[in-house]
Amino acid sequence: EAQVTQNPRYLITVTGKKLTVTCSQNMNHEYMSWYRQDPGLGLRQIYYSMNVEVTDKGDVPEGYKVSRKEKRNFPLILESPSPNQTSLYFCASSLSMGRSYEQYFGPGTRLTVT
Amino acid sequence: AQSVTQLDSQVPVFEEAPVELRCNYSSSVSVYLFWYVQYPNQGLQLLLKYLSGSTLVESINGFEAEFNKSQTSFHLRKPSVHISDTAEYFCAVTKSLTGNTPLVFGKGTRLSVIA
Protein backbone atom coordinates (compact mmCIF):
# COMPACT_ATOMS: atom_id res chain seq x y z
CA GLU A 1 0.00 0.00 0.00
CA ALA A 2 1.31 3.43 -0.99
CA GLN A 3 1.74 5.51 2.10
CA VAL A 4 3.59 8.14 4.04
CA THR A 5 4.29 7.25 7.65
CA GLN A 6 5.22 9.56 10.47
CA ASN A 7 6.45 8.81 13.96
CA PRO A 8 5.57 9.56 16.61
CA ARG A 9 1.92 10.46 16.10
CA TYR A 10 1.76 12.31 19.39
CA LEU A 11 4.57 13.88 21.38
CA ILE A 12 4.70 16.00 24.51
CA THR A 13 8.10 17.41 25.34
CA VAL A 14 9.76 20.22 27.25
CA THR A 15 11.44 23.35 26.02
CA GLY A 16 14.96 22.77 24.78
CA LYS A 17 14.91 19.00 24.53
CA LYS A 18 15.98 17.98 21.04
CA LEU A 19 13.56 15.82 19.12
CA THR A 20 13.18 14.22 15.72
CA VAL A 21 10.00 13.41 13.87
CA THR A 22 10.55 10.73 11.27
CA CYS A 23 8.88 10.56 7.88
CA SER A 24 9.09 7.73 5.41
CA GLN A 25 7.44 7.06 2.05
CA ASN A 26 7.34 3.83 0.06
CA MET A 27 6.53 5.27 -3.38
CA ASN A 28 10.02 6.21 -4.58
CA HIS A 29 8.96 9.85 -4.65
CA GLU A 30 11.58 12.50 -5.31
CA TYR A 31 9.79 15.39 -3.61
CA MET A 32 9.10 15.51 0.10
CA SER A 33 8.03 18.33 2.35
CA TRP A 34 7.08 19.25 5.89
CA TYR A 35 4.15 21.45 6.88
CA ARG A 36 2.80 22.74 10.12
CA GLN A 37 -0.90 23.33 10.61
CA ASP A 38 -2.16 25.87 13.12
CA PRO A 39 -5.75 27.02 13.70
CA GLY A 40 -6.60 29.99 11.51
CA LEU A 41 -3.29 29.82 9.68
CA GLY A 42 -3.80 26.78 7.50
CA LEU A 43 -0.80 24.83 6.26
CA ARG A 44 2.56 26.48 6.11
CA GLN A 45 5.55 24.82 4.54
CA ILE A 46 8.61 24.41 6.74
CA TYR A 47 11.14 22.73 4.46
CA TYR A 48 11.07 20.76 1.27
CA SER A 49 13.39 18.44 -0.60
CA MET A 50 13.50 17.93 -4.35
CA ASN A 51 15.71 14.87 -4.10
CA VAL A 52 18.41 13.22 -2.04
CA GLU A 53 20.75 15.80 -0.52
CA VAL A 54 18.68 18.67 -1.99
CA THR A 55 16.68 20.63 0.56
CA ASP A 56 15.38 24.17 0.75
CA LYS A 57 13.51 26.43 3.14
CA GLY A 58 9.80 26.89 2.97
CA ASP A 59 7.81 29.71 4.52
CA VAL A 60 8.55 29.03 8.19
CA PRO A 61 11.92 27.30 8.54
CA GLU A 62 13.16 28.99 11.74
CA GLY A 63 13.84 26.54 14.53
CA TYR A 64 13.79 23.46 12.30
CA LYS A 65 16.31 21.35 10.46
CA VAL A 66 15.90 18.58 7.91
CA SER A 67 18.07 16.08 6.11
CA ARG A 68 17.55 13.86 3.07
CA LYS A 69 20.21 11.19 3.07
CA GLU A 70 17.95 8.55 1.55
CA LYS A 71 15.16 8.96 -0.93
CA ARG A 72 12.50 7.43 1.31
CA ASN A 73 13.23 9.33 4.54
CA PHE A 74 12.91 12.98 5.42
CA PRO A 75 13.21 13.58 9.17
CA LEU A 76 12.30 16.87 10.82
CA ILE A 77 14.62 17.94 13.63
CA LEU A 78 13.88 20.44 16.35
CA GLU A 79 17.22 21.15 18.00
CA SER A 80 15.78 23.25 20.82
CA PRO A 81 11.98 23.16 20.77
CA SER A 82 10.02 26.11 22.08
CA PRO A 83 6.32 26.44 22.99
CA ASN A 84 5.58 28.32 19.75
CA GLN A 85 6.44 25.11 17.90
CA THR A 86 3.44 23.40 19.43
CA SER A 87 1.51 22.41 16.33
CA LEU A 88 0.24 19.64 14.08
CA TYR A 89 2.94 18.55 11.64
CA PHE A 90 2.44 16.83 8.30
CA CYS A 91 4.95 15.19 6.04
CA ALA A 92 4.07 14.80 2.37
CA SER A 93 5.61 13.37 -0.78
CA SER A 94 5.03 13.45 -4.52
CA LEU A 95 6.71 12.19 -7.67
CA SER A 96 8.35 15.54 -8.28
CA MET A 97 8.03 19.16 -7.22
CA GLY A 98 6.02 19.82 -10.35
CA ARG A 99 3.56 17.20 -9.19
CA SER A 100 3.43 18.54 -5.63
CA TYR A 101 -0.29 19.13 -6.04
CA GLU A 102 -0.63 15.35 -5.94
CA GLN A 103 1.19 15.02 -2.65
CA TYR A 104 0.44 12.10 -0.39
CA PHE A 105 0.15 13.31 3.17
CA GLY A 106 1.10 11.42 6.28
CA PRO A 107 -1.33 11.08 9.20
CA GLY A 108 0.20 13.95 11.15
CA THR A 109 2.22 14.38 14.33
CA ARG A 110 0.73 16.41 17.13
CA LEU A 111 3.54 18.08 19.06
CA THR A 112 3.15 19.87 22.36
CA VAL A 113 6.10 21.77 23.80
CA THR A 114 5.70 22.86 27.43
CA ALA B 1 4.14 35.95 -5.22
CA GLN B 2 0.87 34.14 -5.39
CA SER B 3 -1.50 33.94 -2.44
CA VAL B 4 -4.83 32.36 -1.64
CA THR B 5 -7.70 33.78 0.38
CA GLN B 6 -10.47 31.59 1.74
CA LEU B 7 -13.12 34.03 2.79
CA ASP B 8 -14.91 31.86 5.32
CA SER B 9 -13.18 30.10 8.18
CA GLN B 10 -16.29 28.12 9.13
CA VAL B 11 -19.41 27.18 7.18
CA PRO B 12 -22.27 25.38 8.92
CA VAL B 13 -24.93 23.92 6.61
CA PHE B 14 -27.85 21.55 6.98
CA GLU B 15 -27.73 18.13 5.39
CA GLU B 16 -28.99 18.06 1.78
CA ALA B 17 -28.59 21.83 1.46
CA PRO B 18 -26.25 23.35 -1.14
CA VAL B 19 -22.91 24.80 -0.13
CA GLU B 20 -20.29 27.10 -1.63
CA LEU B 21 -16.81 27.48 -0.18
CA ARG B 22 -15.10 30.55 -1.53
CA CYS B 23 -11.52 30.86 -2.71
CA ASN B 24 -9.80 33.82 -4.33
CA TYR B 25 -6.23 33.94 -5.50
CA SER B 26 -3.81 36.65 -6.42
CA SER B 27 -1.18 36.17 -9.06
CA SER B 28 0.13 38.13 -11.98
CA VAL B 29 0.69 35.01 -14.04
CA SER B 30 -1.27 31.94 -15.00
CA VAL B 31 -1.99 29.63 -12.13
CA TYR B 32 -3.03 26.09 -11.36
CA LEU B 33 -5.66 25.66 -8.67
CA PHE B 34 -6.61 22.88 -6.31
CA TRP B 35 -8.97 21.95 -3.54
CA TYR B 36 -7.96 19.58 -0.78
CA VAL B 37 -10.07 17.95 1.91
CA GLN B 38 -8.96 17.00 5.40
CA TYR B 39 -11.26 14.66 7.28
CA PRO B 40 -10.99 14.61 11.07
CA ASN B 41 -7.68 13.22 12.31
CA GLN B 42 -6.34 12.63 8.82
CA GLY B 43 -3.91 14.24 6.39
CA LEU B 44 -4.96 16.21 3.33
CA GLN B 45 -6.28 14.55 0.19
CA LEU B 46 -6.54 16.11 -3.25
CA LEU B 47 -10.22 16.69 -4.05
CA LEU B 48 -10.03 18.31 -7.48
CA LYS B 49 -7.70 20.30 -9.67
CA TYR B 50 -7.72 22.85 -12.46
CA LEU B 51 -4.71 22.60 -14.73
CA SER B 52 -6.08 23.65 -18.13
CA GLY B 53 -9.04 23.16 -20.43
CA SER B 54 -12.57 23.27 -19.10
CA THR B 55 -12.97 25.80 -16.33
CA LEU B 56 -15.45 23.56 -14.52
CA VAL B 57 -13.89 20.61 -12.74
CA GLU B 58 -15.60 17.90 -10.75
CA SER B 59 -14.72 15.42 -8.05
CA ILE B 60 -15.97 11.87 -7.70
CA ASN B 61 -18.07 12.70 -4.64
CA GLY B 62 -20.20 15.44 -6.18
CA PHE B 63 -18.14 18.56 -5.56
CA GLU B 64 -17.32 20.93 -8.38
CA ALA B 65 -15.26 24.09 -8.74
CA GLU B 66 -15.16 26.70 -11.45
CA PHE B 67 -12.07 28.64 -12.43
CA ASN B 68 -13.04 32.25 -13.06
CA LYS B 69 -10.05 34.18 -14.34
CA SER B 70 -11.75 37.58 -14.43
CA GLN B 71 -12.78 37.27 -10.79
CA THR B 72 -9.62 35.37 -9.78
CA SER B 73 -11.78 32.82 -8.03
CA PHE B 74 -12.03 29.06 -7.71
CA HIS B 75 -15.09 28.48 -5.53
CA LEU B 76 -16.06 24.97 -4.45
CA ARG B 77 -19.71 23.94 -4.64
CA LYS B 78 -21.92 20.98 -3.91
CA PRO B 79 -25.66 21.00 -4.61
CA SER B 80 -26.55 18.70 -1.71
CA VAL B 81 -24.19 17.96 1.16
CA HIS B 82 -24.01 14.86 3.29
CA ILE B 83 -22.94 14.39 6.89
CA SER B 84 -19.80 12.66 5.61
CA ASP B 85 -18.73 15.90 3.89
CA THR B 86 -17.92 17.40 7.29
CA ALA B 87 -14.24 18.25 6.99
CA GLU B 88 -11.81 21.09 6.50
CA TYR B 89 -11.27 22.23 2.94
CA PHE B 90 -8.16 23.95 1.64
CA CYS B 91 -7.72 25.86 -1.57
CA ALA B 92 -4.19 25.89 -3.03
CA VAL B 93 -2.36 27.50 -5.93
CA THR B 94 0.88 27.15 -7.80
CA LYS B 95 2.14 29.05 -10.81
CA SER B 96 4.27 26.30 -12.23
CA LEU B 97 4.00 22.57 -12.67
CA THR B 98 7.61 22.15 -13.72
CA GLY B 99 9.58 24.85 -11.96
CA ASN B 100 10.77 25.38 -8.43
CA THR B 101 7.51 26.78 -7.15
CA PRO B 102 5.96 25.28 -4.04
CA LEU B 103 2.22 24.90 -3.54
CA VAL B 104 0.63 27.71 -1.52
CA PHE B 105 -2.36 26.84 0.69
CA GLY B 106 -5.20 28.96 1.96
CA LYS B 107 -6.07 29.02 5.65
CA GLY B 108 -8.88 26.51 5.28
CA THR B 109 -12.65 26.46 5.64
CA ARG B 110 -14.24 24.15 8.15
CA LEU B 111 -17.47 22.71 6.74
CA SER B 112 -19.87 21.37 9.35
CA VAL B 113 -22.90 19.50 8.04
CA ILE B 114 -25.79 19.44 10.48
CA ALA B 115 -28.34 16.63 10.50
Contacts between the chains, C-beta under 8 A, distances in Angstrom:
chain1	res1	chain2	res2	distance
A	4	B	43	7.6
A	33	B	102	7.5
A	35	B	105	8.0
A	40	B	9	6.7
A	40	B	107	6.2
A	41	B	107	6.0
A	42	B	6	7.8
A	42	B	90	6.3
A	42	B	105	5.1
A	42	B	106	5.7
A	42	B	107	3.7
A	42	B	108	4.8
A	43	B	44	7.4
A	43	B	90	6.7
A	43	B	105	4.3
A	43	B	108	7.8
A	44	B	105	7.7
A	45	B	102	5.7
A	45	B	103	7.9
A	48	B	102	6.2
A	50	B	100	7.5
A	58	B	102	6.5
A	90	B	43	5.5
A	90	B	44	7.2
A	92	B	43	7.4
A	92	B	44	7.7
A	97	B	99	8.0
A	97	B	100	6.4
A	97	B	101	7.8
A	97	B	102	7.5
A	98	B	96	7.2
A	98	B	97	4.6
A	98	B	98	4.5
A	98	B	99	7.3
A	99	B	97	7.4
A	100	B	94	7.1
A	100	B	102	6.6
A	100	B	103	5.0
A	101	B	32	6.8
A	101	B	34	5.1
A	101	B	46	6.7
A	101	B	49	6.0
A	101	B	92	7.0
A	101	B	94	6.5
A	101	B	97	7.8
A	101	B	103	5.9
A	102	B	46	6.0
A	103	B	44	7.7
A	103	B	46	7.7
A	103	B	103	7.5
A	104	B	43	8.0
A	105	B	43	3.0
A	105	B	44	4.7
A	105	B	45	7.2
A	106	B	43	5.6
A	107	B	41	7.8
A	107	B	42	6.6
A	107	B	43	5.7
A	108	B	41	7.7
A	108	B	42	7.6
A	108	B	43	5.9
